[in-house]
Amino acid sequence: MPHVDILFNQLQKRKTESAQDKTAIDNFEKCIVDVRNKIDDIINEAKSICTEPQGYKRRRSNNSSHDHQVAALEVCDNIVNSASDRFQFKDHLVAASLFFHEHFGEYCGNFPDDKLETTCLAYLELEKSC
């Protein structure tokens, strides 16, 4: 899925913050689900915008509207599933940020317990799914 590949490539930058990456992934999945839920409105709007020229007639099946809806729902489902598979371990991004040497100085006075807790919860969920 090109949408998921684009998001994946954007998140490969070393300077990104793990919390921002996790938020971006969650927002991406939420937006695709929102589009999926509004697919009927989108198809109806597209029909009102796109009209065929008067002189041109083309045979269409009776279920062309239904076919478009099914295809659109399938595309949305594939994008969400692909993103879920690709970013299954997104909670581990938080764990990876604990090992950035730039942050070691901050850990002397105040260790980020919230990041460690998020990581532990992610590993517990992973063990349950296995």
PADOLUM-535642 format. One record per residue (C-alpha): residue number from 1; residue in three letters; x, y, z. Coordinates in nm, 2 decimals. Layout:
% PADOLUM-535642
<atom pos="NUM" code="Ala" X="X" Y="Y" Z="Z"/>
...
% end
This chain:
% PADOLUM-535642
<atom pos="1" code="Met" X="0.00" Y="0.00" Z="0.00"/>
<atom pos="2" code="Pro" X="0.16" Y="0.33" Z="-0.11"/>
<atom pos="3" code="His" X="0.00" Y="0.53" Z="0.17"/>
<atom pos="4" code="Val" X="0.15" Y="0.31" Z="0.44"/>
<atom pos="5" code="Asp" X="0.49" Y="0.31" Z="0.26"/>
<atom pos="6" code="Ile" X="0.49" Y="0.69" Z="0.26"/>
<atom pos="7" code="Leu" X="0.41" Y="0.70" Z="0.63"/>
<atom pos="8" code="Phe" X="0.67" Y="0.43" Z="0.70"/>
<atom pos="9" code="Asn" X="0.94" Y="0.63" Z="0.51"/>
<atom pos="10" code="Gln" X="0.85" Y="0.95" Z="0.70"/>
<atom pos="11" code="Leu" X="0.88" Y="0.78" Z="1.03"/>
<atom pos="12" code="Gln" X="1.23" Y="0.64" Z="0.95"/>
<atom pos="13" code="Lys" X="1.40" Y="0.97" Z="1.03"/>
<atom pos="14" code="Arg" X="1.63" Y="0.96" Z="1.33"/>
<atom pos="15" code="Lys" X="1.52" Y="1.29" Z="1.47"/>
<atom pos="16" code="Thr" X="1.16" Y="1.20" Z="1.51"/>
<atom pos="17" code="Glu" X="1.02" Y="1.17" Z="1.87"/>
<atom pos="18" code="Ser" X="0.87" Y="0.83" Z="1.94"/>
<atom pos="19" code="Ala" X="0.55" Y="0.98" Z="2.10"/>
<atom pos="20" code="Gln" X="0.50" Y="1.18" Z="1.78"/>
<atom pos="21" code="Asp" X="0.55" Y="0.87" Z="1.57"/>
<atom pos="22" code="Lys" X="0.29" Y="0.68" Z="1.77"/>
<atom pos="23" code="Thr" X="0.05" Y="0.97" Z="1.75"/>
<atom pos="24" code="Ala" X="0.10" Y="1.00" Z="1.37"/>
<atom pos="25" code="Ile" X="0.03" Y="0.62" Z="1.32"/>
<atom pos="26" code="Asp" X="-0.28" Y="0.63" Z="1.54"/>
<atom pos="27" code="Asn" X="-0.41" Y="0.94" Z="1.36"/>
<atom pos="28" code="Phe" X="-0.34" Y="0.78" Z="1.02"/>
<atom pos="29" code="Glu" X="-0.54" Y="0.47" Z="1.11"/>
<atom pos="30" code="Lys" X="-0.82" Y="0.68" Z="1.26"/>
<atom pos="31" code="Cys" X="-0.84" Y="0.90" Z="0.95"/>
<atom pos="32" code="Ile" X="-0.87" Y="0.60" Z="0.72"/>
<atom pos="33" code="Val" X="-1.14" Y="0.45" Z="0.94"/>
<atom pos="34" code="Asp" X="-1.32" Y="0.78" Z="0.93"/>
<atom pos="35" code="Val" X="-1.31" Y="0.78" Z="0.55"/>
<atom pos="36" code="Arg" X="-1.43" Y="0.42" Z="0.55"/>
<atom pos="37" code="Asn" X="-1.73" Y="0.52" Z="0.77"/>
<atom pos="38" code="Lys" X="-1.82" Y="0.81" Z="0.53"/>
<atom pos="39" code="Ile" X="-1.78" Y="0.61" Z="0.21"/>
<atom pos="40" code="Asp" X="-2.14" Y="0.64" Z="0.11"/>
<atom pos="41" code="Asp" X="-2.13" Y="1.02" Z="0.14"/>
<atom pos="42" code="Ile" X="-1.81" Y="1.03" Z="-0.06"/>
<atom pos="43" code="Ile" X="-1.95" Y="0.81" Z="-0.34"/>
<atom pos="44" code="Asn" X="-2.27" Y="1.02" Z="-0.36"/>
<atom pos="45" code="Glu" X="-2.06" Y="1.34" Z="-0.38"/>
<atom pos="46" code="Ala" X="-1.85" Y="1.20" Z="-0.65"/>
<atom pos="47" code="Lys" X="-2.16" Y="1.10" Z="-0.85"/>
<atom pos="48" code="Ser" X="-2.29" Y="1.45" Z="-0.82"/>
<atom pos="49" code="Ile" X="-1.96" Y="1.60" Z="-0.94"/>
<atom pos="50" code="Cys" X="-1.88" Y="1.36" Z="-1.22"/>
<atom pos="51" code="Thr" X="-2.14" Y="1.34" Z="-1.49"/>
<atom pos="52" code="Glu" X="-2.11" Y="1.17" Z="-1.83"/>
<atom pos="53" code="Pro" X="-2.15" Y="1.38" Z="-2.15"/>
<atom pos="54" code="Gln" X="-2.50" Y="1.36" Z="-2.30"/>
<atom pos="55" code="Gly" X="-2.40" Y="1.20" Z="-2.62"/>
<atom pos="56" code="Tyr" X="-2.20" Y="0.92" Z="-2.47"/>
<atom pos="57" code="Lys" X="-2.38" Y="0.61" Z="-2.34"/>
<atom pos="58" code="Arg" X="-2.20" Y="0.32" Z="-2.18"/>
<atom pos="59" code="Arg" X="-2.35" Y="0.00" Z="-2.06"/>
<atom pos="60" code="Arg" X="-2.33" Y="-0.03" Z="-1.69"/>
<atom pos="61" code="Ser" X="-2.42" Y="-0.31" Z="-1.46"/>
<atom pos="62" code="Asn" X="-2.71" Y="-0.25" Z="-1.23"/>
<atom pos="63" code="Asn" X="-2.49" Y="-0.28" Z="-0.92"/>
<atom pos="64" code="Ser" X="-2.22" Y="-0.03" Z="-1.03"/>
<atom pos="65" code="Ser" X="-2.29" Y="0.19" Z="-0.72"/>
<atom pos="66" code="His" X="-2.27" Y="-0.11" Z="-0.50"/>
<atom pos="67" code="Asp" X="-1.96" Y="-0.23" Z="-0.67"/>
<atom pos="68" code="His" X="-1.79" Y="0.11" Z="-0.61"/>
<atom pos="69" code="Gln" X="-1.89" Y="0.10" Z="-0.24"/>
<atom pos="70" code="Val" X="-1.76" Y="-0.26" Z="-0.19"/>
<atom pos="71" code="Ala" X="-1.43" Y="-0.17" Z="-0.37"/>
<atom pos="72" code="Ala" X="-1.38" Y="0.15" Z="-0.16"/>
<atom pos="73" code="Leu" X="-1.45" Y="-0.04" Z="0.16"/>
<atom pos="74" code="Glu" X="-1.21" Y="-0.31" Z="0.06"/>
<atom pos="75" code="Val" X="-0.94" Y="-0.05" Z="-0.01"/>
<atom pos="76" code="Cys" X="-0.99" Y="0.12" Z="0.32"/>
<atom pos="77" code="Asp" X="-0.97" Y="-0.22" Z="0.50"/>
<atom pos="78" code="Asn" X="-0.65" Y="-0.31" Z="0.32"/>
<atom pos="79" code="Ile" X="-0.49" Y="0.02" Z="0.41"/>
<atom pos="80" code="Val" X="-0.58" Y="-0.02" Z="0.78"/>
<atom pos="81" code="Asn" X="-0.47" Y="-0.38" Z="0.79"/>
<atom pos="82" code="Ser" X="-0.14" Y="-0.30" Z="0.61"/>
<atom pos="83" code="Ala" X="-0.07" Y="-0.02" Z="0.86"/>
<atom pos="84" code="Ser" X="-0.16" Y="-0.24" Z="1.15"/>
<atom pos="85" code="Asp" X="0.08" Y="-0.51" Z="1.03"/>
<atom pos="86" code="Arg" X="0.36" Y="-0.27" Z="0.94"/>
<atom pos="87" code="Phe" X="0.33" Y="-0.08" Z="1.27"/>
<atom pos="88" code="Gln" X="0.24" Y="-0.36" Z="1.50"/>
<atom pos="89" code="Phe" X="0.53" Y="-0.28" Z="1.73"/>
<atom pos="90" code="Lys" X="0.48" Y="0.09" Z="1.74"/>
<atom pos="91" code="Asp" X="0.49" Y="0.09" Z="2.12"/>
<atom pos="92" code="His" X="0.84" Y="-0.03" Z="2.10"/>
<atom pos="93" code="Leu" X="0.94" Y="0.30" Z="1.95"/>
<atom pos="94" code="Val" X="0.91" Y="0.44" Z="2.30"/>
<atom pos="95" code="Ala" X="1.16" Y="0.18" Z="2.43"/>
<atom pos="96" code="Ala" X="1.40" Y="0.27" Z="2.15"/>
<atom pos="97" code="Ser" X="1.40" Y="0.63" Z="2.25"/>
<atom pos="98" code="Leu" X="1.53" Y="0.53" Z="2.60"/>
<atom pos="99" code="Phe" X="1.86" Y="0.43" Z="2.43"/>
<atom pos="100" code="Phe" X="1.93" Y="0.76" Z="2.25"/>
<atom pos="101" code="His" X="2.26" Y="0.88" Z="2.38"/>
<atom pos="102" code="Glu" X="2.15" Y="1.24" Z="2.35"/>
<atom pos="103" code="His" X="1.90" Y="1.18" Z="2.64"/>
<atom pos="104" code="Phe" X="2.14" Y="1.01" Z="2.88"/>
<atom pos="105" code="Gly" X="2.22" Y="1.34" Z="3.06"/>
<atom pos="106" code="Glu" X="1.85" Y="1.39" Z="3.13"/>
<atom pos="107" code="Tyr" X="1.82" Y="1.05" Z="3.30"/>
<atom pos="108" code="Cys" X="2.06" Y="1.13" Z="3.58"/>
<atom pos="109" code="Gly" X="1.81" Y="1.34" Z="3.76"/>
<atom pos="110" code="Asn" X="1.48" Y="1.22" Z="3.62"/>
<atom pos="111" code="Phe" X="1.44" Y="0.89" Z="3.45"/>
<atom pos="112" code="Pro" X="1.13" Y="0.88" Z="3.22"/>
<atom pos="113" code="Asp" X="0.93" Y="0.62" Z="3.41"/>
<atom pos="114" code="Asp" X="0.62" Y="0.67" Z="3.19"/>
<atom pos="115" code="Lys" X="0.82" Y="0.56" Z="2.88"/>
<atom pos="116" code="Leu" X="0.94" Y="0.25" Z="3.07"/>
<atom pos="117" code="Glu" X="0.59" Y="0.17" Z="3.18"/>
<atom pos="118" code="Thr" X="0.45" Y="0.21" Z="2.82"/>
<atom pos="119" code="Thr" X="0.72" Y="-0.03" Z="2.70"/>
<atom pos="120" code="Cys" X="0.64" Y="-0.29" Z="2.97"/>
<atom pos="121" code="Leu" X="0.27" Y="-0.27" Z="2.88"/>
<atom pos="122" code="Ala" X="0.36" Y="-0.32" Z="2.52"/>
<atom pos="123" code="Tyr" X="0.56" Y="-0.63" Z="2.59"/>
<atom pos="124" code="Leu" X="0.28" Y="-0.77" Z="2.81"/>
<atom pos="125" code="Glu" X="0.04" Y="-0.73" Z="2.53"/>
<atom pos="126" code="Leu" X="0.28" Y="-0.89" Z="2.29"/>
<atom pos="127" code="Glu" X="0.31" Y="-1.20" Z="2.52"/>
<atom pos="128" code="Lys" X="-0.06" Y="-1.23" Z="2.55"/>
<atom pos="129" code="Ser" X="-0.10" Y="-1.23" Z="2.17"/>
<atom pos="130" code="Cys" X="0.16" Y="-1.51" Z="2.12"/>
% end
